[in-house]
Amino acid sequence: MRAQQIIAIGEAAGIPCLIGTMGELQMASAACAHLAVACANIPYTCDLVGPLRYDESIINEALRLENGLFYPPDAPGLGVTPNWDVINRWRV
């Protein structure tokens, strides 16, 4: 994953990193949360607020957001499954 490589380069150079939101959908937010907890070079609070922007979710699971903290799903893989009903409705 390119983001992990960038974080590793920053760590080697003594530059701390953070992960920010780009209005991503829930599946990408789950991936970012996994990346954030897997990398030691993320000393700052991240703003993974993409899932809060949407009324519908493209995944079946609810992402765990509690007291301002976002927890990565703990199921295998990304820990989420696609909600094909919503995805198919949003197709162009």
MOPAC internal coordinates of N, CA, C and O (Angstrom, degrees):
PM7 1SCF
backbone

  N    0.0000 0     0.00 0     0.00 0    0    0    0
  C    1.4482 1     0.00 0     0.00 0    1    0    0
  C    1.5293 1   107.98 1     0.00 0    2    1    0
  O    1.2310 1   120.33 1   -50.68 1    3    2    1
  N    1.3045 1   116.97 1   129.32 1    3    2    1
  C    1.4680 1   121.60 1  -177.04 1    5    3    2
  C    1.5306 1   112.76 1   -61.11 1    6    5    3
  O    1.2310 1   120.28 1   141.34 1    7    6    5
  N    1.3115 1   117.08 1   -38.66 1    7    6    5
  C    1.4664 1   119.57 1  -179.87 1    9    7    6
  C    1.5185 1   110.90 1   -60.44 1   10    9    7
  O    1.2310 1   120.33 1   139.70 1   11   10    9
  N    1.3106 1   116.97 1   -40.30 1   11   10    9
  C    1.4649 1   120.81 1   178.94 1   13   11   10
  C    1.5267 1   110.65 1   -65.20 1   14   13   11
  O    1.2310 1   120.14 1   143.16 1   15   14   13
  N    1.3261 1   117.33 1   -36.84 1   15   14   13
  C    1.4604 1   120.91 1   177.00 1   17   15   14
  C    1.5325 1   110.93 1   -66.16 1   18   17   15
  O    1.2310 1   120.37 1   138.58 1   19   18   17
  N    1.3074 1   116.89 1   -41.42 1   19   18   17
  C    1.4684 1   121.16 1   178.32 1   21   19   18
  C    1.5262 1   110.23 1   -62.65 1   22   21   19
  O    1.2310 1   120.60 1   136.75 1   23   22   21
  N    1.3299 1   116.46 1   -43.25 1   23   22   21
  C    1.4624 1   120.53 1   178.81 1   25   23   22
  C    1.5218 1   110.15 1   -62.77 1   26   25   23
  O    1.2310 1   120.05 1   139.84 1   27   26   25
  N    1.3354 1   117.51 1   -40.16 1   27   26   25
  C    1.4713 1   121.20 1   178.99 1   29   27   26
  C    1.5265 1   111.02 1   -65.38 1   30   29   27
  O    1.2310 1   119.85 1   141.05 1   31   30   29
  N    1.3212 1   117.88 1   -38.95 1   31   30   29
  C    1.4690 1   121.47 1   177.36 1   33   31   30
  C    1.5325 1   109.34 1   -63.81 1   34   33   31
  O    1.2310 1   120.52 1   135.59 1   35   34   33
  N    1.3253 1   116.61 1   -44.41 1   35   34   33
  C    1.4605 1   120.42 1   177.10 1   37   35   34
  C    1.5118 1   111.44 1   -59.64 1   38   37   35
  O    1.2310 1   120.41 1   137.13 1   39   38   37
  N    1.3318 1   116.82 1   -42.87 1   39   38   37
  C    1.4597 1   120.45 1   179.81 1   41   39   38
  C    1.5278 1   110.73 1   -63.29 1   42   41   39
  O    1.2310 1   120.19 1   137.21 1   43   42   41
  N    1.3316 1   117.24 1   -42.79 1   43   42   41
  C    1.4670 1   121.03 1   179.11 1   45   43   42
  C    1.5247 1   111.45 1   -63.19 1   46   45   43
  O    1.2310 1   120.61 1   148.55 1   47   46   45
  N    1.3281 1   116.44 1   -31.45 1   47   46   45
  C    1.4646 1   121.13 1  -179.41 1   49   47   46
  C    1.5262 1   112.58 1   -91.17 1   50   49   47
  O    1.2310 1   120.18 1  -179.55 1   51   50   49
  N    1.3255 1   117.26 1     0.45 1   51   50   49
  C    1.4638 1   120.55 1  -179.40 1   53   51   50
  C    1.5179 1   113.21 1    75.83 1   54   53   51
  O    1.2310 1   120.64 1  -156.69 1   55   54   53
  N    1.3374 1   116.39 1    23.31 1   55   54   53
  C    1.4684 1   121.45 1  -179.17 1   57   55   54
  C    1.5284 1   108.79 1  -107.52 1   58   57   55
  O    1.2310 1   119.60 1   -64.42 1   59   58   57
  N    1.3276 1   118.37 1   115.58 1   59   58   57
  C    1.4629 1   119.98 1   178.64 1   61   59   58
  C    1.5264 1   110.99 1   -69.91 1   62   61   59
  O    1.2310 1   120.95 1   -25.29 1   63   62   61
  N    1.3138 1   115.80 1   154.71 1   63   62   61
  C    1.4690 1   121.20 1  -177.62 1   65   63   62
  C    1.5267 1   110.30 1  -123.72 1   66   65   63
  O    1.2310 1   121.08 1   -11.49 1   67   66   65
  N    1.3159 1   115.54 1   168.51 1   67   66   65
  C    1.4526 1   122.12 1   171.26 1   69   67   66
  C    1.5096 1   108.33 1  -146.02 1   70   69   67
  O    1.2310 1   120.74 1   -15.04 1   71   70   69
  N    1.3016 1   116.18 1   164.96 1   71   70   69
  C    1.4608 1   121.79 1   179.57 1   73   71   70
  C    1.5178 1   107.26 1  -117.09 1   74   73   71
  O    1.2310 1   120.80 1   -51.28 1   75   74   73
  N    1.3255 1   116.08 1   128.72 1   75   74   73
  C    1.4584 1   120.65 1  -178.31 1   77   75   74
  C    1.5118 1   111.94 1  -119.66 1   78   77   75
  O    1.2310 1   121.09 1   -14.80 1   79   78   77
  N    1.2997 1   115.51 1   165.20 1   79   78   77
  C    1.4545 1   121.45 1  -178.54 1   81   79   78
  C    1.5268 1   111.02 1   -90.56 1   82   81   79
  O    1.2310 1   121.59 1   -28.96 1   83   82   81
  N    1.3062 1   114.56 1   151.04 1   83   82   81
  C    1.4630 1   121.47 1   176.46 1   85   83   82
  C    1.5248 1   109.26 1  -130.15 1   86   85   83
  O    1.2310 1   120.63 1  -152.97 1   87   86   85
  N    1.3181 1   116.41 1    27.03 1   87   86   85
  C    1.4598 1   119.80 1  -177.44 1   89   87   86
  C    1.5160 1   111.34 1    74.78 1   90   89   87
  O    1.2310 1   120.72 1  -154.37 1   91   90   89
  N    1.3322 1   116.24 1    25.63 1   91   90   89
  C    1.4581 1   121.17 1  -177.63 1   93   91   90
  C    1.5233 1   110.97 1   -66.92 1   94   93   91
  O    1.2310 1   121.38 1   -21.33 1   95   94   93
  N    1.3149 1   114.97 1   158.67 1   95   94   93
  C    1.4591 1   120.37 1   175.68 1   97   95   94
  C    1.5271 1   109.79 1   -81.94 1   98   97   95
  O    1.2310 1   120.87 1    -5.47 1   99   98   97
  N    1.2983 1   115.94 1   174.53 1   99   98   97
  C    1.4591 1   122.61 1  -169.81 1  101   99   98
  C    1.5296 1   113.32 1   -59.52 1  102  101   99
  O    1.2310 1   119.47 1   142.18 1  103  102  101
  N    1.3206 1   118.61 1   -37.82 1  103  102  101
  C    1.4610 1   120.70 1  -178.56 1  105  103  102
  C    1.5291 1   110.91 1   -63.69 1  106  105  103
  O    1.2310 1   120.49 1   137.47 1  107  106  105
  N    1.3237 1   116.67 1   -42.53 1  107  106  105
  C    1.4628 1   120.66 1   178.29 1  109  107  106
  C    1.5301 1   110.75 1   -67.90 1  110  109  107
  O    1.2310 1   119.99 1   144.50 1  111  110  109
  N    1.3128 1   117.62 1   -35.50 1  111  110  109
  C    1.4637 1   120.32 1   177.09 1  113  111  110
  C    1.5199 1   110.84 1   -63.80 1  114  113  111
  O    1.2310 1   120.33 1   141.10 1  115  114  113
  N    1.3333 1   116.97 1   -38.90 1  115  114  113
  C    1.4638 1   120.32 1   176.95 1  117  115  114
  C    1.5314 1   109.68 1   -62.31 1  118  117  115
  O    1.2310 1   120.09 1   137.22 1  119  118  117
  N    1.3280 1   117.44 1   -42.78 1  119  118  117
  C    1.4678 1   121.18 1   178.72 1  121  119  118
  C    1.5279 1   110.55 1   -63.06 1  122  121  119
  O    1.2310 1   120.04 1   137.83 1  123  122  121
  N    1.3158 1   117.53 1   -42.17 1  123  122  121
  C    1.4702 1   121.20 1   178.97 1  125  123  122
  C    1.5249 1   111.54 1   -64.50 1  126  125  123
  O    1.2310 1   120.18 1   141.46 1  127  126  125
  N    1.3110 1   117.27 1   -38.54 1  127  126  125
  C    1.4651 1   120.31 1   178.65 1  129  127  126
  C    1.5261 1   110.61 1   -64.60 1  130  129  127
  O    1.2310 1   120.26 1   139.29 1  131  130  129
  N    1.3237 1   117.11 1   -40.71 1  131  130  129
  C    1.4639 1   120.51 1   176.54 1  133  131  130
  C    1.5254 1   110.55 1   -63.20 1  134  133  131
  O    1.2310 1   120.36 1   136.91 1  135  134  133
  N    1.3208 1   116.92 1   -43.09 1  135  134  133
  C    1.4655 1   121.35 1   179.09 1  137  135  134
  C    1.5286 1   110.16 1   -61.24 1  138  137  135
  O    1.2310 1   120.33 1   135.88 1  139  138  137
  N    1.3042 1   116.98 1   -44.12 1  139  138  137
  C    1.4687 1   120.97 1  -176.65 1  141  139  138
  C    1.5251 1   112.05 1   -62.18 1  142  141  139
  O    1.2310 1   120.05 1   139.53 1  143  142  141
  N    1.3239 1   117.50 1   -40.47 1  143  142  141
  C    1.4636 1   118.57 1  -178.84 1  145  143  142
  C    1.5253 1   112.06 1   -80.75 1  146  145  143
  O    1.2310 1   120.07 1   164.07 1  147  146  145
  N    1.3315 1   117.47 1   -15.93 1  147  146  145
  C    1.4673 1   120.92 1  -179.27 1  149  147  146
  C    1.5238 1   112.81 1   -87.69 1  150  149  147
  O    1.2310 1   119.67 1   165.91 1  151  150  149
  N    1.3143 1   118.23 1   -14.09 1  151  150  149
  C    1.4592 1   121.93 1  -175.41 1  153  151  150
  C    1.5301 1   110.54 1  -111.12 1  154  153  151
  O    1.2310 1   121.11 1   -48.65 1  155  154  153
  N    1.3124 1   115.49 1   131.35 1  155  154  153
  C    1.4706 1   120.25 1  -179.43 1  157  155  154
  C    1.5219 1   112.34 1   -76.09 1  158  157  155
  O    1.2310 1   120.08 1   160.02 1  159  158  157
  N    1.3196 1   117.45 1   -19.98 1  159  158  157
  C    1.4635 1   121.55 1  -173.43 1  161  159  158
  C    1.5388 1   112.18 1   -90.83 1  162  161  159
  O    1.2310 1   120.16 1  -143.33 1  163  162  161
  N    1.3261 1   117.31 1    36.67 1  163  162  161
  C    1.4714 1   122.56 1   177.70 1  165  163  162
  C    1.5311 1   107.12 1  -122.60 1  166  165  163
  O    1.2310 1   119.75 1  -104.92 1  167  166  165
  N    1.3395 1   118.09 1    75.08 1  167  166  165
  C    1.4676 1   119.78 1  -175.08 1  169  167  166
  C    1.5290 1   114.65 1   -83.61 1  170  169  167
  O    1.2310 1   120.32 1   170.47 1  171  170  169
  N    1.3281 1   117.00 1    -9.53 1  171  170  169
  C    1.4630 1   120.20 1  -175.31 1  173  171  170
  C    1.5203 1   111.57 1  -104.02 1  174  173  171
  O    1.2310 1   120.99 1   -21.80 1  175  174  173
  N    1.3043 1   115.71 1   158.20 1  175  174  173
  C    1.4521 1   121.12 1   172.96 1  177  175  174
  C    1.5187 1   108.83 1   -63.78 1  178  177  175
  O    1.2310 1   120.66 1   -45.95 1  179  178  177
  N    1.3185 1   116.34 1   134.05 1  179  178  177
  C    1.4651 1   121.68 1   179.30 1  181  179  178
  C    1.5217 1   109.04 1  -100.22 1  182  181  179
  O    1.2310 1   120.69 1   -20.85 1  183  182  181
  N    1.3161 1   116.29 1   159.15 1  183  182  181
  C    1.4695 1   119.78 1  -178.16 1  185  183  182
  C    1.5229 1   110.81 1  -117.50 1  186  185  183
  O    1.2310 1   120.72 1  -110.00 1  187  186  185
  N    1.3118 1   116.24 1    70.00 1  187  186  185
  C    1.4618 1   121.42 1   178.73 1  189  187  186
  C    1.5272 1   109.34 1   -86.54 1  190  189  187
  O    1.2310 1   120.92 1  -104.26 1  191  190  189
  N    1.3073 1   115.85 1    75.74 1  191  190  189
  C    1.4659 1   120.78 1  -174.86 1  193  191  190
  C    1.5291 1   112.51 1  -106.87 1  194  193  191
  O    1.2310 1   119.74 1  -172.13 1  195  194  193
  N    1.3060 1   118.10 1     7.87 1  195  194  193
  C    1.4565 1   121.18 1   179.23 1  197  195  194
  C    1.5173 1   113.55 1   -49.52 1  198  197  195
  O    1.2310 1   119.30 1   133.45 1  199  198  197
  N    1.3452 1   118.95 1   -46.55 1  199  198  197
  C    1.4678 1   119.72 1  -178.06 1  201  199  198
  C    1.5209 1   113.96 1   -61.17 1  202  201  199
  O    1.2310 1   119.97 1   157.54 1  203  202  201
  N    1.3106 1   117.67 1   -22.46 1  203  202  201
  C    1.4598 1   120.31 1  -178.84 1  205  203  202
  C    1.5246 1   112.60 1   -76.78 1  206  205  203
  O    1.2310 1   120.13 1   169.41 1  207  206  205
  N    1.3156 1   117.35 1   -10.59 1  207  206  205
  C    1.4660 1   122.03 1  -175.38 1  209  207  206
  C    1.5206 1   113.79 1   -84.99 1  210  209  207
  O    1.2310 1   119.74 1   169.20 1  211  210  209
  N    1.3269 1   118.09 1   -10.80 1  211  210  209
  C    1.4623 1   120.36 1  -169.17 1  213  211  210
  C    1.5247 1   111.93 1  -121.24 1  214  213  211
  O    1.2310 1   121.26 1   -35.11 1  215  214  213
  N    1.3297 1   115.19 1   144.89 1  215  214  213
  C    1.4589 1   121.38 1   178.50 1  217  215  214
  C    1.5251 1   112.28 1   -80.85 1  218  217  215
  O    1.2310 1   120.66 1   154.79 1  219  218  217
  N    1.3396 1   116.35 1   -25.21 1  219  218  217
  C    1.4570 1   121.58 1  -179.94 1  221  219  218
  C    1.5200 1   108.88 1  -119.35 1  222  221  219
  O    1.2310 1   121.15 1   -21.73 1  223  222  221
  N    1.3115 1   115.41 1   158.27 1  223  222  221
  C    1.4573 1   120.22 1  -179.71 1  225  223  222
  C    1.5252 1   110.22 1  -117.38 1  226  225  223
  O    1.2310 1   120.78 1   -39.34 1  227  226  225
  N    1.3184 1   116.12 1   140.66 1  227  226  225
  C    1.4597 1   120.60 1   176.86 1  229  227  226
  C    1.5319 1   111.55 1   -88.46 1  230  229  227
  O    1.2310 1   120.41 1  -175.28 1  231  230  229
  N    1.3326 1   116.81 1     4.72 1  231  230  229
  C    1.4606 1   121.00 1   174.57 1  233  231  230
  C    1.5214 1   109.10 1  -121.36 1  234  233  231
  O    1.2310 1   121.15 1   -22.52 1  235  234  233
  N    1.3198 1   115.40 1   157.48 1  235  234  233
  C    1.4743 1   120.28 1  -178.02 1  237  235  234
  C    1.5182 1   113.02 1   -80.48 1  238  237  235
  O    1.2310 1   120.20 1   152.35 1  239  238  237
  N    1.3176 1   117.23 1   -27.65 1  239  238  237
  C    1.4552 1   121.37 1  -176.47 1  241  239  238
  C    1.5339 1   110.89 1   -88.41 1  242  241  239
  O    1.2310 1   120.86 1   -29.44 1  243  242  241
  N    1.3079 1   115.96 1   150.56 1  243  242  241
  C    1.4627 1   120.21 1   172.40 1  245  243  242
  C    1.5271 1   107.77 1   -84.12 1  246  245  243
  O    1.2310 1   120.38 1   -47.89 1  247  246  245
  N    1.3241 1   116.87 1   132.11 1  247  246  245
  C    1.4625 1   119.88 1   175.85 1  249  247  246
  C    1.5190 1   108.42 1   -76.15 1  250  249  247
  O    1.2310 1   120.97 1   -37.17 1  251  250  249
  N    1.3036 1   115.76 1   142.83 1  251  250  249
  C    1.4708 1   120.83 1  -175.71 1  253  251  250
  C    1.5172 1   110.59 1   -88.12 1  254  253  251
  O    1.2310 1   121.25 1   -72.26 1  255  254  253
  N    1.3238 1   115.22 1   107.74 1  255  254  253
  C    1.4555 1   123.57 1   175.73 1  257  255  254
  C    1.5239 1   106.85 1  -120.75 1  258  257  255
  O    1.2310 1   120.54 1   -67.09 1  259  258  257
  N    1.3337 1   116.58 1   112.91 1  259  258  257
  C    1.4634 1   120.38 1  -177.54 1  261  259  258
  C    1.5202 1   110.51 1  -136.93 1  262  261  259
  O    1.2310 1   120.54 1   -50.12 1  263  262  261
  N    1.3154 1   116.57 1   129.88 1  263  262  261
  C    1.4677 1   122.12 1   176.35 1  265  263  262
  C    1.5247 1   112.62 1    51.15 1  266  265  263
  O    1.2310 1   120.84 1  -138.96 1  267  266  265
  N    1.3147 1   116.00 1    41.04 1  267  266  265
  C    1.4598 1   120.68 1   178.54 1  269  267  266
  C    1.5171 1   114.53 1    79.08 1  270  269  267
  O    1.2310 1   119.66 1  -174.02 1  271  270  269
  N    1.3215 1   118.26 1     5.98 1  271  270  269
  C    1.4590 1   121.61 1   179.44 1  273  271  270
  C    1.5181 1   110.36 1  -113.71 1  274  273  271
  O    1.2310 1   120.96 1   -38.20 1  275  274  273
  N    1.3294 1   115.77 1   141.80 1  275  274  273
  C    1.4585 1   123.15 1   179.93 1  277  275  274
  C    1.5230 1   107.49 1  -111.93 1  278  277  275
  O    1.2310 1   120.74 1   -59.60 1  279  278  277
  N    1.3187 1   116.20 1   120.40 1  279  278  277
  C    1.4576 1   121.43 1  -177.18 1  281  279  278
  C    1.5214 1   110.05 1  -101.47 1  282  281  279
  O    1.2310 1   119.76 1   -46.10 1  283  282  281
  N    1.3310 1   118.05 1   133.90 1  283  282  281
  C    1.4662 1   119.08 1   177.58 1  285  283  282
  C    1.5262 1   110.10 1   -67.68 1  286  285  283
  O    1.2310 1   120.10 1   -35.82 1  287  286  285
  N    1.3192 1   117.42 1   144.18 1  287  286  285
  C    1.4649 1   119.78 1   176.92 1  289  287  286
  C    1.5278 1   110.39 1   -59.16 1  290  289  287
  O    1.2310 1   120.46 1   -30.17 1  291  290  289
  N    1.3280 1   116.72 1   149.83 1  291  290  289
  C    1.4626 1   118.72 1  -176.95 1  293  291  290
  C    1.5247 1   113.93 1  -108.53 1  294  293  291
  O    1.2310 1   119.50 1  -172.32 1  295  294  293
  N    1.3134 1   118.55 1     7.68 1  295  294  293
  C    1.4663 1   121.56 1   174.81 1  297  295  294
  C    1.5413 1   108.73 1   -77.49 1  298  297  295
  O    1.2310 1   119.53 1   -14.14 1  299  298  297
  N    1.3277 1   118.51 1   165.86 1  299  298  297
  C    1.4704 1   120.95 1  -179.11 1  301  299  298
  C    1.5328 1   113.06 1   -57.21 1  302  301  299
  O    1.2310 1   121.07 1   -24.90 1  303  302  301
  N    1.3201 1   115.57 1   155.10 1  303  302  301
  C    1.4664 1   121.31 1  -179.26 1  305  303  302
  C    1.5166 1   110.35 1    66.89 1  306  305  303
  O    1.2310 1   120.53 1    43.85 1  307  306  305
  N    1.3120 1   116.60 1  -136.15 1  307  306  305
  C    1.4661 1   119.90 1   175.78 1  309  307  306
  C    1.5249 1   111.44 1   -73.22 1  310  309  307
  O    1.2310 1   120.66 1   165.17 1  311  310  309
  N    1.3281 1   116.34 1   -14.83 1  311  310  309
  C    1.4520 1   120.09 1   179.11 1  313  311  310
  C    1.5079 1   114.24 1    84.59 1  314  313  311
  O    1.2310 1   120.74 1  -167.78 1  315  314  313
  N    1.3303 1   116.18 1    12.22 1  315  314  313
  C    1.4638 1   120.81 1  -179.99 1  317  315  314
  C    1.5249 1   109.83 1  -135.11 1  318  317  315
  O    1.2310 1   121.04 1   -22.43 1  319  318  317
  N    1.3240 1   115.62 1   157.57 1  319  318  317
  C    1.4630 1   121.21 1   175.51 1  321  319  318
  C    1.5228 1   109.01 1  -125.59 1  322  321  319
  O    1.2310 1   120.06 1   -35.82 1  323  322  321
  N    1.3341 1   117.49 1   144.18 1  323  322  321
  C    1.4685 1   120.50 1  -178.29 1  325  323  322
  C    1.5236 1   112.32 1   -64.90 1  326  325  323
  O    1.2310 1   121.04 1   -38.41 1  327  326  325
  N    1.3050 1   115.62 1   141.59 1  327  326  325
  C    1.4649 1   122.72 1   172.31 1  329  327  326
  C    1.5282 1   105.70 1   -96.22 1  330  329  327
  O    1.2310 1   120.78 1   -89.22 1  331  330  329
  N    1.3316 1   116.11 1    90.78 1  331  330  329
  C    1.4629 1   120.75 1  -172.60 1  333  331  330
  C    1.5200 1   112.92 1   -65.09 1  334  333  331
  O    1.2310 1   119.02 1   152.92 1  335  334  333
  N    1.3102 1   119.48 1   -27.08 1  335  334  333
  C    1.4705 1   120.49 1   176.93 1  337  335  334
  C    1.5239 1   110.58 1   -61.01 1  338  337  335
  O    1.2310 1   120.36 1   133.42 1  339  338  337
  N    1.3229 1   116.92 1   -46.58 1  339  338  337
  C    1.4683 1   121.22 1   179.40 1  341  339  338
  C    1.5292 1   110.12 1   -69.76 1  342  341  339
  O    1.2310 1   120.09 1   134.64 1  343  342  341
  N    1.3127 1   117.44 1   -45.36 1  343  342  341
  C    1.4689 1   121.03 1  -178.85 1  345  343  342
  C    1.5206 1   110.42 1   -59.21 1  346  345  343
  O    1.2310 1   119.88 1   133.27 1  347  346  345
  N    1.3118 1   117.82 1   -46.73 1  347  346  345
  C    1.4670 1   120.36 1  -179.52 1  349  347  346
  C    1.5169 1   112.00 1   -65.48 1  350  349  347
  O    1.2310 1   120.03 1   146.77 1  351  350  349
  N    1.3141 1   117.55 1   -33.23 1  351  350  349
  C    1.4620 1   120.68 1   178.02 1  353  351  350
  C    1.5260 1   111.46 1   -68.75 1  354  353  351
  O    1.2310 1   120.08 1   148.68 1  355  354  353
  N    1.3213 1   117.44 1   -31.32 1  355  354  353
  C    1.4591 1   121.75 1  -178.49 1  357  355  354
  C    1.5318 1   113.31 1   -86.01 1  358  357  355
  O    1.2310 1   120.04 1   170.77 1  359  358  357
  N    1.3245 1   117.53 1    -9.23 1  359  358  357
  C    1.4820 1   119.43 1  -178.29 1  361  359  358
  C    1.5202 1   111.19 1   -60.55 1  362  361  359
  O    1.2310 1   121.89 1   -34.26 1  363  362  361
  N    1.2938 1   113.98 1   145.74 1  363  362  361
  C    1.4693 1   119.93 1   178.25 1  365  363  362
  C    1.5101 1   108.58 1   -98.98 1  366  365  363
  O    1.2310 1   120.10 1   180.00 1  367  366  365

